[in-house]
């Protein structure tokens, strides 16, 4: 796992939590977007590539955080996960229904896996994103700003990490053998 990938996941959450704790959800969201943008730039400069879903996620967060400031309504911040996860769920599950392993489009340059594993991962992640949408919808409708931030940082993030780890055995088993050519 690349350090920048881990930082891209954790630092914006830390910024959201600290910004919200010190001031409010608006400052936390702005700090989160700022950290994500800096990490994206750092990743691009070091690796010369960016994951499409990460760009999309940061773009949605930026637009909705600006909308939240403009409308003075934290709802725009709290629905970000539902919109992103809902779209990801839709794309992954639609691809799965059509026999297209969409996860390969996102991670094919990082992992060489069998078609069956890509399909299984697409289904599992599609269903997991659906779970995240439902969880966030329940949370933002029933929790205040501070409690929603706590839910996002201390429930959703760990559950996502655990789910990701749970996919590791399948990913390892499904790796294709990459044959290197030998010069003689």
Order of alpha helices (4+ residues) and beta strands (2+ residues): alpha-alpha-alpha-alpha-alpha-alpha-alpha-alpha-alpha
